[in-house]
Amino acid sequence: MSSSPTCNVPLAPAPAVKPIGSKAIKVACSNCSLRELCLPVGLKPEELGRMEEVVATRRKVRRGTLLFCNGEAFGSVFAIHTGIFKTCVTAEDGRDQVTGFQMPGEIIGLDGIVNNRHTCDAVALEDAQVCVMPFDQISELSREIIDLQHHVHRIMSREIVRGHQVMLLLGNMRAEERLAAFLLDLVQRLHARGFYRSELVLRMTHEEIGSYLGLMPEMVSRMFSKFTEDGIIEVRQHHVQILDMAALHSLASHQTCD
């Protein structure tokens, strides 16, 4: 796997966060296969129509470029339509610390709500598309559509719970337990999006996984090799096949970050 790009610098000559223009893709939430992940279930047709008026455009984000960066003014949250993102911050020693990986159907950008500025960088790990959701308009609409308000609260609560679980992951687990829990978390999230429970494609590097799990890249590589030798997984380049799900669950003796 290739080395990770630097989080705090755009990796292409064009601006990392592009204004919405005439080339923006029109959004139709009613036709989206992921709407039950990023929108509340059971919206009435007129409520869904009002959502489509707010979530009117979809932005393309090229691999290796920033969707938003640390310190940037906050205005929108983003529903990931396609592609995988990583969020990261710069530690005091100057190193990039990966704080999470986000996938289709998930909302990204909530970090900017507190101080009206983003507190991390969001980098596309592959060519991606996001639906732009202006937060002021979403907040106003949620006061009128109670199901939407509850859905926004659940998303925020889920982020808090995931943060607590990551702290548990980093604080109490051995290296093999961390990697097992990480793989289980990925396959469970992908399964909710219609993918096979036992297969996944890793868009992140060993260095990025190690940064997230608090492990050196060499340790991540050793753990992947050990899991392969033990017959738990099979790895072919970026593709990982889970051969022994029970063994992974046994290793991940702590709760996973789902």
Secondary structure as UniProt FT lines:
FT   TURN            7..8
FT   TURN            22..23
FT   STRAND          25..26
FT   HELIX           29..31
FT   TURN            33..34
FT   HELIX           35..38
FT   TURN            41..42
FT   HELIX           45..54
FT   STRAND          57..61
FT   TURN            63..64
FT   STRAND          66..68
FT   TURN            70..71
FT   STRAND          76..82
FT   STRAND          85..90
FT   TURN            92..93
FT   STRAND          96..102
FT   TURN            104..105
FT   STRAND          107..108
FT   HELIX           110..112
FT   TURN            113..115
FT   STRAND          121..124
FT   STRAND          128..134
FT   HELIX           135..142
FT   TURN            143..144
FT   HELIX           146..172
FT   HELIX           175..191
FT   TURN            192..194
FT   TURN            197..198
FT   STRAND          199..201
FT   HELIX           206..213
FT   HELIX           217..229
FT   TURN            230..231
FT   STRAND          233..236
FT   TURN            237..238
FT   STRAND          239..242
FT   HELIX           245..251
//
